[in-house]
Amino acid sequence: MENDKIIAVVGATGAQGGGLVRAILNDPKGGFKVRAITRNPSSDKAQKLKDMGAEVVKADIDDKQSVIKAFEGAYGAYCMTNFWEHLSPEKEMQQAKNMAEAGKEAGLQHIMWSTLEDTRKWIPLDDDRMPTLMEKYKVPHFDAKGEADEYFVESKVPYTLLFTSFYWDNFIIFGIGPKEGEDGELAITFPMNNKQLPGIAAEDIGKCAYAIFKAGDTYKNKIVAIAGEHLTCKEMADIFSEVYGKKVKCNAVEPDVYRSFDFPGAEEFGNMFQFKAEEEEYFCTIRDINATRKLNPELLNFRQWLEKNKDKLEV
Ligand SMILES: NC(=O)c1ccc[n+]([C@@H]2O[C@H](COP(=O)([O-])OP(=O)(O)OC[C@H]3O[C@@H](n4cnc5c(N)ncnc54)[C@H](OP(=O)(O)O)[C@@H]3O)[C@@H](O)[C@H]2O)c1
């Protein structure tokens, strides 16, 4: 519709932003239309979004001018960064700053920043419970996002800081699903003992973001933290067992052991899970499931997500 408000979506071809694009397109009478931002409008993913009805616009969050142009005329913008593409917290912060400043220059009425906690507020650098990484961080991809919150707050554009959760899709994307151990038994491995891990279906992040935009002023200048379910490693293992009909157990290793594993990012993930375990009460309480379900009544729990994605994992 002519007067529909435009939401510009950074990361439209990815998991978080893609969920938001689909949520907007699936609600044609909702009063919003979507502008999908990508560095490569001719990619298959971008073309698919175009075929579904999205406006596709080229911009690069390393180039502020391109983001200002892409945000112009929009009501709101969803801002995210992909740490895993460059592994640089400094670059991630600069990208966030570019988006926050572009939001101001483009005169947006609502800017949403997909963020995570700056873990150093809980575990200062001189705290030797976990190693300091890259000289300045405990969990670089968390700390950089959290440090960048201030750019959005300072922009004076009405903002929502959206605190996300561990995607269950990681079981597929990062290959951390059940594996046969030396004892021949299937297990998932987390260094969190009996502490709960808030998780979410990646697609649900975009659905929640859309509800926040739709709610007008309600969530402006606020923090919203979302999750689909809080589960211990054993509870996730039990659900794996039931869904696949094969016994899956939890391999609850210590964070130091996890950090020593031989895969890229093991140290960072070890620190991340240790932070979540040690700050379980804060980390779970802020990610309120009922409040998340109010935003997104289609919110999946882990069992529902696993049943839906059963064939994508070899167990
Ligand atoms: N996995 C988890 O459990 C989890 C949980 C919470 C938060 N996160 C965070 O989520 C982020 C990744 O999000 P995702 O899973 O949605 O990523 P994804 O599916 O890998 O997609 C990455 C998206 O970022 C866009 N992008 C990257 N660099 C860009 C640039 N310079 N300019 C414009 N667009 C750019 C890409 O667009 P084009 O390639 O089309 O340009 C693509 O749409 C990470 O920072 C991670 O820390 C992950």
The ligand as an ORCA input file, in Angstrom:
! r2SCAN-3c Opt
* xyz 0 1
  N      24.113    -17.940     16.216
  C      23.614    -17.513     17.369
  O      23.221    -18.278     18.254
  C      23.474    -16.041     17.615
  C      22.730    -15.607     18.715
  C      22.630    -14.244     18.970
  C      23.271    -13.344     18.122
  N      23.991    -13.798     17.071
  C      24.679    -12.818     16.198
  O      24.023    -12.790     14.964
  C      24.931    -12.255     13.994
  C      24.728    -13.014     12.715
  O      23.398    -12.848     12.294
  P      22.703    -13.881     11.320
  O      22.748    -15.210     11.963
  O      21.387    -13.315     10.912
  O      23.741    -13.870     10.107
  P      23.746    -14.636      8.725
  O      22.551    -15.486      8.561
  O      25.098    -15.252      8.564
  O      23.650    -13.422      7.680
  C      24.552    -12.350      7.720
  C      23.860    -11.140      7.139
  O      24.648     -9.967      7.385
  C      24.678     -9.191      6.216
  N      25.928     -8.433      6.209
  C      27.136     -8.849      6.664
  N      28.068     -7.892      6.479
  C      27.433     -6.845      5.888
  C      27.865     -5.582      5.448
  N      29.156     -5.194      5.553
  N      26.958     -4.745      4.899
  C      25.667     -5.129      4.771
  N      25.187     -6.330      5.174
  C      26.064     -7.178      5.721
  C      24.602    -10.196      5.084
  O      24.087     -9.564      3.940
  P      24.669     -9.731      2.439
  O      25.698    -10.818      2.456
  O      23.466    -10.056      1.599
  O      25.239     -8.388      2.118
  C      23.639    -11.229      5.655
  O      22.313    -10.855      5.385
  C      26.328    -12.377     14.568
  O      26.872    -11.113     14.843
  C      26.118    -13.163     15.855
  O      27.004    -12.765     16.895
  C      24.077    -15.115     16.780
*
